[in-house]
Amino acid sequence: MVSFNPLVMLFGTIFSNVGDRAGARDAVNESTTGDPDGKCLAKCEGWIYKQRAVVSLARGAGGELLRASASTTTESAGLAAAELFKAAGEEFAQATGLPALGVKP
């Protein structure tokens, strides 16, 4: 018995990548849903994305694994990566006592 699943996945990946590079996916999403991301079907002008950044650290010391993490979330109409990472870094610094990102001790 021959499985066509790997071929289907390969062609799907190729078509997806070509569509992304050529802008076809955004154009189809824009024309069918009104949103280039294809996530908004109605009331797109008020659409807000929920975004989350997580900073995590794990380290082994003497056979013991130490872990620390912090996360920050926001809701915004646009991508707020810089603000999210800054806030998560500051929260991580407070939780661990390490210096904040971009701040030298």
N, CA, C and O atoms as a GROMACS GRO file, in nm:
protein
  420
    1MET      N    1   0.084  -0.118   0.000
    1MET     CA    2   0.000   0.000   0.000
    1MET      C    3   0.089   0.125   0.000
    1MET      O    4   0.188   0.130   0.073
    2VAL      N    5   0.055   0.221  -0.080
    2VAL     CA    6   0.132   0.345  -0.092
    2VAL      C    7   0.052   0.458  -0.027
    2VAL      O    8  -0.068   0.472  -0.050
    3SER      N    9   0.121   0.536   0.053
    3SER     CA   10   0.057   0.651   0.117
    3SER      C   11   0.093   0.778   0.041
    3SER      O   12   0.210   0.802   0.012
    4PHE      N   13  -0.007   0.857   0.009
    4PHE     CA   14   0.015   0.982  -0.062
    4PHE      C   15   0.027   1.101   0.035
    4PHE      O   16   0.048   1.215  -0.008
    5ASN      N   17   0.013   1.075   0.164
    5ASN     CA   18   0.016   1.182   0.262
    5ASN      C   19   0.146   1.265   0.257
    5ASN      O   20   0.138   1.387   0.261
    6PRO      N   21   0.266   1.201   0.248
    6PRO     CA   22   0.387   1.285   0.240
    6PRO      C   23   0.389   1.374   0.116
    6PRO      O   24   0.436   1.488   0.124
    7LEU      N   25   0.340   1.324   0.004
    7LEU     CA   26   0.336   1.406  -0.117
    7LEU      C   27   0.238   1.522  -0.102
    7LEU      O   28   0.267   1.634  -0.144
    8VAL      N   29   0.125   1.494  -0.043
    8VAL     CA   30   0.025   1.600  -0.022
    8VAL      C   31   0.083   1.707   0.071
    8VAL      O   32   0.064   1.826   0.046
    9MET      N   33   0.151   1.666   0.177
    9MET     CA   34   0.212   1.763   0.268
    9MET      C   35   0.321   1.843   0.199
    9MET      O   36   0.333   1.964   0.221
   10LEU      N   37   0.401   1.778   0.114
   10LEU     CA   38   0.507   1.848   0.042
   10LEU      C   39   0.449   1.953  -0.052
   10LEU      O   40   0.494   2.067  -0.052
   11PHE      N   41   0.348   1.914  -0.132
   11PHE     CA   42   0.287   2.009  -0.224
   11PHE      C   43   0.215   2.121  -0.149
   11PHE      O   44   0.218   2.237  -0.191
   12GLY      N   45   0.149   2.087  -0.038
   12GLY     CA   46   0.082   2.189   0.043
   12GLY      C   47   0.180   2.291   0.097
   12GLY      O   48   0.152   2.411   0.098
   13THR      N   49   0.296   2.243   0.143
   13THR     CA   50   0.398   2.333   0.194
   13THR      C   51   0.453   2.423   0.084
   13THR      O   52   0.473   2.542   0.104
   14ILE      N   53   0.478   2.364  -0.033
   14ILE     CA   54   0.529   2.443  -0.147
   14ILE      C   55   0.428   2.550  -0.186
   14ILE      O   56   0.464   2.667  -0.203
   15PHE      N   57   0.301   2.512  -0.202
   15PHE     CA   58   0.198   2.609  -0.241
   15PHE      C   59   0.181   2.717  -0.134
   15PHE      O   60   0.161   2.834  -0.167
   16SER      N   61   0.188   2.678  -0.008
   16SER     CA   62   0.176   2.775   0.101
   16SER      C   63   0.290   2.876   0.097
   16SER      O   64   0.268   2.997   0.112
   17ASN      N   65   0.413   2.828   0.078
   17ASN     CA   66   0.529   2.918   0.073
   17ASN      C   67   0.524   3.010  -0.048
   17ASN      O   68   0.555   3.129  -0.037
   18VAL      N   69   0.486   2.956  -0.163
   18VAL     CA   70   0.474   3.038  -0.285
   18VAL      C   71   0.365   3.142  -0.266
   18VAL      O   72   0.382   3.258  -0.305
   19GLY      N   73   0.253   3.103  -0.206
   19GLY     CA   74   0.144   3.197  -0.181
   19GLY      C   75   0.184   3.309  -0.087
   19GLY      O   76   0.145   3.424  -0.106
   20ASP      N   77   0.262   3.274   0.015
   20ASP     CA   78   0.310   3.377   0.109
   20ASP      C   79   0.406   3.474   0.042
   20ASP      O   80   0.394   3.595   0.059
   21ARG      N   81   0.500   3.420  -0.035
   21ARG     CA   82   0.601   3.505  -0.101
   21ARG      C   83   0.540   3.595  -0.207
   21ARG      O   84   0.581   3.710  -0.223
   22ALA      N   85   0.442   3.543  -0.280
   22ALA     CA   86   0.381   3.619  -0.390
   22ALA      C   87   0.272   3.714  -0.342
   22ALA      O   88   0.227   3.801  -0.417
   23GLY      N   89   0.228   3.698  -0.216
   23GLY     CA   90   0.121   3.782  -0.164
   23GLY      C   91  -0.017   3.731  -0.199
   23GLY      O   92  -0.117   3.798  -0.173
   24ALA      N   93  -0.024   3.611  -0.258
   24ALA     CA   94  -0.153   3.556  -0.298
   24ALA      C   95  -0.241   3.525  -0.178
   24ALA      O   96  -0.362   3.546  -0.182
   25ARG      N   97  -0.180   3.475  -0.071
   25ARG     CA   98  -0.259   3.440   0.047
   25ARG      C   99  -0.326   3.565   0.104
   25ARG      O  100  -0.445   3.563   0.137
   26ASP      N  101  -0.250   3.674   0.116
   26ASP     CA  102  -0.307   3.799   0.169
   26ASP      C  103  -0.418   3.851   0.078
   26ASP      O  104  -0.521   3.898   0.126
   27ALA      N  105  -0.397   3.842  -0.053
   27ALA     CA  106  -0.497   3.891  -0.148
   27ALA      C  107  -0.626   3.809  -0.138
   27ALA      O  108  -0.735   3.866  -0.139
   28VAL      N  109  -0.614   3.678  -0.128
   28VAL     CA  110  -0.732   3.592  -0.117
   28VAL      C  111  -0.803   3.619   0.016
   28VAL      O  112  -0.926   3.631   0.019
   29ASN      N  113  -0.727   3.628   0.123
   29ASN     CA  114  -0.789   3.657   0.253
   29ASN      C  115  -0.858   3.792   0.253
   29ASN      O  116  -0.969   3.806   0.305
   30GLU      N  117  -0.793   3.892   0.195
   30GLU     CA  118  -0.850   4.027   0.188
   30GLU      C  119  -0.981   4.027   0.110
   30GLU      O  120  -1.078   4.091   0.150
   31SER      N  121  -0.983   3.955  -0.003
   31SER     CA  122  -1.104   3.955  -0.086
   31SER      C  123  -1.217   3.872  -0.028
   31SER      O  124  -1.334   3.903  -0.050
   32THR      N  125  -1.185   3.767   0.047
   32THR     CA  126  -1.291   3.682   0.101
   32THR      C  127  -1.338   3.723   0.240
   32THR      O  128  -1.457   3.713   0.270
   33THR      N  129  -1.246   3.768   0.326
   33THR     CA  130  -1.284   3.802   0.463
   33THR      C  131  -1.269   3.949   0.496
   33THR      O  132  -1.322   3.995   0.597
   34GLY      N  133  -1.197   4.023   0.413
   34GLY     CA  134  -1.174   4.164   0.441
   34GLY      C  135  -1.053   4.189   0.529
   34GLY      O  136  -1.024   4.303   0.564
   35ASP      N  137  -0.982   4.081   0.566
   35ASP     CA  138  -0.865   4.092   0.654
   35ASP      C  139  -0.750   4.016   0.590
   35ASP      O  140  -0.766   3.898   0.558
   36PRO      N  141  -0.632   4.078   0.571
   36PRO     CA  142  -0.520   4.008   0.509
   36PRO      C  143  -0.472   3.886   0.588
   36PRO      O  144  -0.415   3.793   0.530
   37ASP      N  145  -0.495   3.886   0.719
   37ASP     CA  146  -0.456   3.771   0.800
   37ASP      C  147  -0.558   3.658   0.794
   37ASP      O  148  -0.529   3.546   0.833
   38GLY      N  149  -0.678   3.689   0.746
   38GLY     CA  150  -0.782   3.588   0.734
   38GLY      C  151  -0.847   3.550   0.866
   38GLY      O  152  -0.909   3.444   0.876
   39LYS      N  153  -0.834   3.635   0.968
   39LYS     CA  154  -0.887   3.602   1.100
   39LYS      C  155  -1.015   3.675   1.133
   39LYS      O  156  -1.089   3.634   1.223
   40CYS      N  157  -1.041   3.779   1.062
   40CYS     CA  158  -1.156   3.863   1.095
   40CYS      C  159  -1.264   3.846   0.988
   40CYS      O  160  -1.240   3.868   0.870
   41LEU      N  161  -1.384   3.806   1.031
   41LEU     CA  162  -1.493   3.789   0.936
   41LEU      C  163  -1.594   3.904   0.941
   41LEU      O  164  -1.663   3.930   0.843
   42ALA      N  165  -1.602   3.972   1.054
   42ALA     CA  166  -1.695   4.083   1.068
   42ALA      C  167  -1.638   4.185   1.166
   42ALA      O  168  -1.561   4.150   1.255
   43LYS      N  169  -1.674   4.310   1.149
   43LYS     CA  170  -1.629   4.420   1.234
   43LYS      C  171  -1.477   4.425   1.242
   43LYS      O  172  -1.420   4.436   1.351
   44CYS      N  173  -1.411   4.416   1.128
   44CYS     CA  174  -1.264   4.410   1.123
   44CYS      C  175  -1.197   4.537   1.173
   44CYS      O  176  -1.084   4.532   1.221
   45GLU      N  177  -1.264   4.651   1.163
   45GLU     CA  178  -1.200   4.775   1.205
   45GLU      C  179  -1.177   4.778   1.355
   45GLU      O  180  -1.091   4.854   1.401
   46GLY      N  181  -1.249   4.700   1.434
   46GLY     CA  182  -1.231   4.697   1.578
   46GLY      C  183  -1.157   4.573   1.626
   46GLY      O  184  -1.153   4.546   1.746
   47TRP      N  185  -1.100   4.497   1.534
   47TRP     CA  186  -1.033   4.373   1.569
   47TRP      C  187  -0.908   4.402   1.651
   47TRP      O  188  -0.828   4.489   1.615
   48ILE      N  189  -0.892   4.330   1.760
   48ILE     CA  190  -0.776   4.348   1.847
   48ILE      C  191  -0.710   4.212   1.866
   48ILE      O  192  -0.776   4.114   1.899
   49TYR      N  193  -0.578   4.208   1.847
   49TYR     CA  194  -0.503   4.085   1.863
   49TYR      C  195  -0.456   4.069   2.007
   49TYR      O  196  -0.406   4.164   2.068
   50LYS      N  197  -0.473   3.951   2.062
   50LYS     CA  198  -0.418   3.919   2.193
   50LYS      C  199  -0.276   3.869   2.170
   50LYS      O  200  -0.255   3.776   2.092
   51GLN      N  201  -0.180   3.929   2.237
   51GLN     CA  202  -0.040   3.897   2.218
   51GLN      C  203   0.024   3.862   2.352
   51GLN      O  204  -0.016   3.913   2.456
   52ARG      N  205   0.123   3.772   2.346
   52ARG     CA  206   0.187   3.727   2.469
   52ARG      C  207   0.336   3.707   2.445
   52ARG      O  208   0.376   3.653   2.342
   53ALA      N  209   0.418   3.748   2.538
   53ALA     CA  210   0.562   3.724   2.534
   53ALA      C  211   0.600   3.649   2.661
   53ALA      O  212   0.554   3.681   2.770
   54VAL      N  213   0.686   3.548   2.645
   54VAL     CA  214   0.731   3.468   2.758
   54VAL      C  215   0.884   3.468   2.759
   54VAL      O  216   0.947   3.442   2.657
   55VAL      N  217   0.942   3.497   2.875
   55VAL     CA  218   1.086   3.487   2.894
   55VAL      C  219   1.107   3.374   2.993
   55VAL      O  220   1.052   3.374   3.103
   56SER      N  221   1.188   3.276   2.953
   56SER     CA  222   1.209   3.159   3.036
   56SER      C  223   1.356   3.124   3.042
   56SER      O  224   1.429   3.138   2.944
   57LEU      N  225   1.401   3.078   3.158
   57LEU     CA  226   1.540   3.041   3.178
   57LEU      C  227   1.543   2.910   3.256
   57LEU      O  228   1.473   2.895   3.356
   58ALA      N  229   1.624   2.816   3.208
   58ALA     CA  230   1.645   2.691   3.280
   58ALA      C  231   1.795   2.666   3.284
   58ALA      O  232   1.865   2.685   3.184
   59ARG      N  233   1.843   2.624   3.400
   59ARG     CA  234   1.986   2.598   3.411
   59ARG      C  235   2.007   2.484   3.509
   59ARG      O  236   1.936   2.470   3.609
   60GLY      N  237   2.106   2.403   3.477
   60GLY     CA  238   2.139   2.291   3.563
   60GLY      C  239   2.258   2.326   3.649
   60GLY      O  240   2.359   2.378   3.601
   61ALA      N  241   2.247   2.297   3.777
   61ALA     CA  242   2.357   2.324   3.869
   61ALA      C  243   2.365   2.210   3.969
   61ALA      O  244   2.274   2.190   4.050
   62GLY      N  245   2.475   2.134   3.964
   62GLY     CA  246   2.494   2.026   4.060
   62GLY      C  247   2.387   1.919   4.054
   62GLY      O  248   2.345   1.869   4.158
   63GLY      N  249   2.342   1.885   3.936
   63GLY     CA  250   2.239   1.782   3.921
   63GLY      C  251   2.098   1.833   3.948
   63GLY      O  252   2.002   1.756   3.942
   64GLU      N  253   2.085   1.959   3.977
   64GLU     CA  254   1.955   2.019   4.006
   64GLU      C  255   1.918   2.116   3.893
   64GLU      O  256   2.003   2.193   3.848
   65LEU      N  257   1.794   2.112   3.848
   65LEU     CA  258   1.750   2.201   3.742
   65LEU      C  259   1.674   2.319   3.802
   65LEU      O  260   1.575   2.300   3.873
   66LEU      N  261   1.722   2.440   3.774
   66LEU     CA  262   1.657   2.561   3.822
   66LEU      C  263   1.583   2.627   3.706
   66LEU      O  264   1.637   2.637   3.595
   67ARG      N  265   1.461   2.671   3.730
   67ARG     CA  266   1.381   2.734   3.625
   67ARG      C  267   1.320   2.864   3.675
   67ARG      O  268   1.283   2.877   3.792
   68ALA      N  269   1.309   2.959   3.584
   68ALA     CA  270   1.241   3.086   3.613
   68ALA      C  271   1.177   3.134   3.484
   68ALA      O  272   1.234   3.117   3.376
   69SER      N  273   1.060   3.193   3.495
   69SER     CA  274   0.995   3.246   3.374
   69SER      C  275   0.903   3.362   3.412
   69SER      O  276   0.862   3.377   3.527
   70ALA      N  277   0.872   3.441   3.312
   70ALA     CA  278   0.779   3.553   3.328
   70ALA      C  279   0.706   3.571   3.197
   70ALA      O  280   0.762   3.547   3.090
   71SER      N  281   0.581   3.612   3.204
   71SER     CA  282   0.505   3.634   3.081
   71SER      C  283   0.426   3.764   3.092
   71SER      O  284   0.388   3.808   3.201
   72THR      N  285   0.404   3.823   2.978
   72THR     CA  286   0.329   3.948   2.969
   72THR      C  287   0.231   3.936   2.853
   72THR      O  288   0.265   3.879   2.749
   73THR      N  289   0.113   3.988   2.869
   73THR     CA  290   0.014   3.986   2.762
   73THR      C  291  -0.037   4.127   2.736
   73THR      O  292  -0.034   4.213   2.824
   74THR      N  293  -0.083   4.148   2.616
   74THR     CA  294  -0.144   4.276   2.580
   74THR      C  295  -0.244   4.252   2.469
   74THR      O  296  -0.241   4.150   2.401
   75GLU      N  297  -0.332   4.346   2.451
   75GLU     CA  298  -0.427   4.344   2.341
   75GLU      C  299  -0.407   4.472   2.262
   75GLU      O  300  -0.413   4.581   2.317
   76SER      N  301  -0.383   4.456   2.131
   76SER     CA  302  -0.353   4.572   2.048
   76SER      C  303  -0.396   4.544   1.904
   76SER      O  304  -0.399   4.429   1.861
   77ALA      N  305  -0.428   4.649   1.832
   77ALA     CA  306  -0.466   4.634   1.691
   77ALA      C  307  -0.344   4.601   1.606
   77ALA      O  308  -0.359   4.544   1.497
   78GLY      N  309  -0.224   4.635   1.651
   78GLY     CA  310  -0.101   4.606   1.578
   78GLY      C  311  -0.007   4.523   1.664
   78GLY      O  312  -0.029   4.505   1.783
   79LEU      N  313   0.097   4.474   1.602
   79LEU     CA  314   0.197   4.395   1.672
   79LEU      C  315   0.275   4.485   1.768
   79LEU      O  316   0.327   4.588   1.727
   80ALA      N  317   0.284   4.445   1.894
   80ALA     CA  318   0.351   4.524   1.996
   80ALA      C  319   0.467   4.444   2.055
   80ALA      O  320   0.478   4.432   2.177
   81ALA      N  321   0.553   4.391   1.969
   81ALA     CA  322   0.660   4.302   2.013
   81ALA      C  323   0.759   4.370   2.107
   81ALA      O  324   0.793   4.314   2.211
   82ALA      N  325   0.806   4.489   2.072
   82ALA     CA  326   0.906   4.558   2.155
   82ALA      C  327   0.854   4.584   2.295
   82ALA      O  328   0.925   4.561   2.394
   83GLU      N  329   0.732   4.632   2.305
   83GLU     CA  330   0.674   4.661   2.436
   83GLU      C  331   0.655   4.534   2.517
   83GLU      O  332   0.681   4.531   2.637
   84LEU      N  333   0.609   4.426   2.450
   84LEU     CA  334   0.587   4.299   2.518
   84LEU      C  335   0.717   4.243   2.574
   84LEU      O  336   0.723   4.204   2.690
   85PHE      N  337   0.822   4.239   2.492
   85PHE     CA  338   0.949   4.182   2.537
   85PHE      C  339   1.012   4.267   2.647
   85PHE      O  340   1.072   4.214   2.740
   86LYS      N  341   0.998   4.397   2.638
   86LYS     CA  342   1.051   4.485   2.742
   86LYS      C  343   0.980   4.458   2.874
   86LYS      O  344   1.044   4.445   2.978
   87ALA      N  345   0.847   4.451   2.871
   87ALA     CA  346   0.769   4.427   2.992
   87ALA      C  347   0.799   4.289   3.050
   87ALA      O  348   0.812   4.275   3.172
   88ALA      N  349   0.810   4.187   2.965
   88ALA     CA  350   0.842   4.052   3.013
   88ALA      C  351   0.982   4.048   3.072
   88ALA      O  352   1.004   3.981   3.174
   89GLY      N  353   1.077   4.117   3.011
   89GLY     CA  354   1.213   4.122   3.064
   89GLY      C  355   1.219   4.190   3.200
   89GLY      O  356   1.290   4.145   3.289
   90GLU      N  357   1.144   4.298   3.215
   90GLU     CA  358   1.141   4.368   3.343
   90GLU      C  359   1.077   4.281   3.451
   90GLU      O  360   1.124   4.278   3.565
   91GLU      N  361   0.969   4.211   3.416
   91GLU     CA  362   0.903   4.120   3.511
   91GLU      C  363   0.997   4.006   3.550
   91GLU      O  364   1.003   3.966   3.666
   92PHE      N  365   1.070   3.954   3.451
   92PHE     CA  366   1.166   3.847   3.476
   92PHE      C  367   1.277   3.895   3.569
   92PHE      O  368   1.318   3.823   3.660
   93ALA      N  369   1.325   4.016   3.547
   93ALA     CA  370   1.430   4.073   3.632
   93ALA      C  371   1.383   4.089   3.776
   93ALA      O  372   1.458   4.061   3.870
   94GLN      N  373   1.260   4.132   3.794
   94GLN     CA  374   1.205   4.147   3.929
   94GLN      C  375   1.189   4.012   3.997
   94GLN      O  376   1.217   3.997   4.116
   95ALA      N  377   1.144   3.912   3.920
   95ALA     CA  378   1.120   3.779   3.978
   95ALA      C  379   1.249   3.708   4.016
   95ALA      O  380   1.251   3.632   4.112
   96THR      N  381   1.356   3.732   3.942
   96THR     CA  382   1.481   3.659   3.966
   96THR      C  383   1.587   3.741   4.037
   96THR      O  384   1.683   3.684   4.089
   97GLY      N  385   1.573   3.873   4.042
   97GLY     CA  386   1.674   3.958   4.101
   97GLY      C  387   1.790   3.986   4.006
   97GLY      O  388   1.889   4.048   4.045
   98LEU      N  389   1.777   3.939   3.880
   98LEU     CA  390   1.879   3.966   3.780
   98LEU      C  391   1.859   4.107   3.723
   98LEU      O  392   1.749   4.161   3.733
   99PRO      N  393   1.963   4.166   3.664
   99PRO     CA  394   1.945   4.299   3.604
   99PRO      C  395   1.847   4.293   3.487
   99PRO      O  396   1.840   4.193   3.417
  100ALA      N  397   1.774   4.401   3.468
  100ALA     CA  398   1.677   4.409   3.358
  100ALA      C  399   1.748   4.408   3.224
  100ALA      O  400   1.865   4.445   3.215
  101LEU      N  401   1.678   4.367   3.121
  101LEU     CA  402   1.734   4.365   2.988
  101LEU      C  403   1.776   4.504   2.946
  101LEU      O  404   1.699   4.599   2.960
  102GLY      N  405   1.896   4.517   2.893
  102GLY     CA  406   1.944   4.645   2.845
  102GLY      C  407   1.997   4.736   2.955
  102GLY      O  408   2.044   4.845   2.927
  103VAL      N  409   1.989   4.690   3.080
  103VAL     CA  410   2.039   4.771   3.190
  103VAL      C  411   2.161   4.701   3.249
  103VAL      O  412   2.152   4.586   3.292
  104LYS      N  413   2.274   4.770   3.250
  104LYS     CA  414   2.396   4.710   3.304
  104LYS      C  415   2.400   4.730   3.455
  104LYS      O  416   2.364   4.837   3.504
  105PRO      N  417   2.444   4.627   3.528
  105PRO     CA  418   2.447   4.640   3.675
  105PRO      C  419   2.551   4.738   3.721
  105PRO      O  420   2.566   4.760   3.841
   0.00000   0.00000   0.00000
